Amino acid sequence: MKRTMFILVLVLNFLPKINAQDETKVLKAFFDEALTDQTAYENLRYLCKNYNGRITGSPQAEAAVEFTFQLMNDMNLDRVEKQPVQVPRWVRGEDETASIQSAKFGFKDVPVTALGMSIGTGKNGLSAKVIEVQNFKQLEELGKENIDGKIVFFNRAMDPTMINTFGAYGGAADQRTRGAARAGAFGAVGVLVRSLTTSQDDFPHTGVMRYNDTVQQIPAVAISTNGANLLSDWLKNDPDLNFNFRTTSYELPEVTSHNVIGEIRGSELPEEIITIGGHLDAWEPGEGAHDDGAGCMQSIEVLRLFQKLGIQPKRTIRAVVFMDEEVAQRGGKEYARQAALKKENHYFALEADRGALMPRGFGVSAPDERLEKILALKEYFEPYGITHFKKGGGGVDIGPLKQFGTPLSSFVPDMQRYFDFHHSGNDTFEQVNFREFQMGSAAIASFIYLIDKYDL
């Protein structure tokens, strides 16, 4: 205990002298403005309702690019740019259908959705017997003699005992991303993957999958958790049942899309850049509200809050709406590539891509001296119930900036309900609460303000 207190005293002594009374007033002004202004929330509504289905490379995605570009242009920022990015183009095709056909239990339709980048079954669909597995080890133990010609059903649930739901997601995601390639190597004709959600519902949750160039490609779909439970129960008493599904997805040549960048130029150190961003692309079953329209609109809202309160940052504050986080992460890679070509100095970067639920805090990856100073900002956020200030942060889109030594941060909202929405038809604007959303906007703005003002 004494050692902990000693370290805390050292950290506080190393911090620049912050006028706590003045900064408390500034932070309150951020929250007051955010919680009484509907601009960002209405921008999110417009994005979700007019540009849903904005998977990377689609016409909807590019229309959303134009919307965000015009949105930031209308704010009279110091600079707004569309940064070209070459992205994949995958088309889902017609609505997917699926059914269980059992001589013992009868016929039952179940909800499925094609996994991103999967081939389709063709117009006639696919029908075969099913073999259920929990992991790749079971797949190998069964071998080709038991799998050949069948549909492999990966039914490993996210671990409900894990408090960190992102950890639970990571523990089950390999069956979605690599299941088709692994099953195809044993002669499977198709793959069913239990949706990656902690919820028991009828929403199938999609997401990207990857083929192996050395293995025959087979169609892959996610099945809702309710559907997965039903199929598993029927298989126990009727292992000879058939599963039928039909998808018509296909891939097209790559196209040009864009990151959208808007910035307020710094007054003292304009060459030092603080990036705040989210990703504009989203899977088509839903509207991409939590994942990640909210992060995009919160990033833009930070700039509006600075403008509204008349705060001129020392460094350039840049909002970046990234393209293609969901499939190939081309937007983040291109942003970093351009930064290297232009020899930009990226001082700090924050990604908002964990939904718009109640803010809990920030994760930060930085050298120890800067890290301790940044984490010590926790005291300014405690009155707002924002207390999660931890080592370890970043994100897919800002990750490539690590090559420059840039400290990376994650905005961390509450995580318990996020996977109810993630990659599903349940990710709609109606699932975003105004106060939670704008509490997040104000928290990010406050965090960036303190980092910039006090050179953290």
SULVENKA-V148926 format. One record per residue. N is the residue number from 1. SS is DSSP state (~ for helix, > for strand, _ for the rest). Layout:
BEGIN
n=<N,N>
ss=<SS,SS>
END
This chain:
BEGIN
n=<1,2,3,4,5,6,7,8,9,10,11,12,13,14,15,16,17,18,19,20,21,22,23,24,25,26,27,28,29,30,31,32,33,34,35,36,37,38,39,40,41,42,43,44,45,46,47,48,49,50,51,52,53,54,55,56,57,58,59,60,61,62,63,64,65,66,67,68,69,70,71,72,73,74,75,76,77,78,79,80,81,82,83,84,85,86,87,88,89,90,91,92,93,94,95,96,97,98,99,100,101,102,103,104,105,106,107,108,109,110,111,112,113,114,115,116,117,118,119,120,121,122,123,124,125,126,127,128,129,130,131,132,133,134,135,136,137,138,139,140,141,142,143,144,145,146,147,148,149,150,151,152,153,154,155,156,157,158,159,160,161,162,163,164,165,166,167,168,169,170,171,172,173,174,175,176,177,178,179,180,181,182,183,184,185,186,187,188,189,190,191,192,193,194,195,196,197,198,199,200,201,202,203,204,205,206,207,208,209,210,211,212,213,214,215,216,217,218,219,220,221,222,223,224,225,226,227,228,229,230,231,232,233,234,235,236,237,238,239,240,241,242,243,244,245,246,247,248,249,250,251,252,253,254,255,256,257,258,259,260,261,262,263,264,265,266,267,268,269,270,271,272,273,274,275,276,277,278,279,280,281,282,283,284,285,286,287,288,289,290,291,292,293,294,295,296,297,298,299,300,301,302,303,304,305,306,307,308,309,310,311,312,313,314,315,316,317,318,319,320,321,322,323,324,325,326,327,328,329,330,331,332,333,334,335,336,337,338,339,340,341,342,343,344,345,346,347,348,349,350,351,352,353,354,355,356,357,358,359,360,361,362,363,364,365,366,367,368,369,370,371,372,373,374,375,376,377,378,379,380,381,382,383,384,385,386,387,388,389,390,391,392,393,394,395,396,397,398,399,400,401,402,403,404,405,406,407,408,409,410,411,412,413,414,415,416,417,418,419,420,421,422,423,424,425,426,427,428,429,430,431,432,433,434,435,436,437,438,439,440,441,442,443,444,445,446,447,448,449,450,451,452,453,454,455,456>
ss=<_,~,~,~,~,~,~,~,~,~,~,~,~,~,_,_,_,_,_,~,~,~,~,~,~,~,~,~,~,~,~,~,~,~,~,~,_,_,~,~,~,~,~,~,~,~,~,~,~,~,_,_,_,_,_,_,_,_,~,~,~,~,~,~,~,~,~,~,~,~,~,~,~,_,_,_,_,_,>,>,>,>,>,>,>,>,>,>,>,>,>,_,_,_,_,_,>,>,>,>,>,>,_,_,_,>,>,>,>,_,_,>,>,>,_,>,_,_,_,_,_,_,_,_,_,>,>,>,>,>,>,>,>,_,_,~,~,~,~,~,~,~,~,~,~,~,~,_,_,_,>,>,>,>,_,_,_,_,_,_,_,_,_,_,~,~,~,~,~,~,~,~,_,~,~,~,~,~,~,~,~,~,~,~,_,_,_,_,_,>,>,>,>,>,_,_,_,_,_,_,_,_,_,_,_,_,_,>,_,_,_,_,_,_,_,_,_,_,>,>,>,>,>,_,~,~,~,~,~,~,~,~,~,~,~,~,~,_,_,_,_,>,>,>,>,>,_,_,_,>,>,>,>,>,>,>,>,>,>,>,>,>,>,>,_,_,_,_,>,>,>,>,>,>,>,>,>,>,>,_,_,_,_,_,_,_,_,_,~,~,~,~,~,~,~,~,~,~,~,~,~,~,~,~,~,~,~,~,_,_,_,_,_,_,>,>,>,>,>,>,>,>,_,_,_,_,_,_,_,~,~,~,~,~,~,~,~,~,~,~,~,_,_,_,>,>,>,>,>,>,>,_,_,_,_,_,_,_,>,>,>,>,>,>,>,_,_,~,~,~,~,~,~,~,~,_,_,~,~,~,~,~,~,~,_,_,_,>,>,>,>,_,_,_,_,_,_,_,~,~,~,~,~,~,_,_,>,>,>,>,>,>,>,_,_,_,_,~,~,~,~,_,_,_,_,_,_,_,~,~,~,_,_,~,~,~,~,~,~,~,~,~,~,~,~,~,~,~,~,~,~,~,~,_,_,_>
END
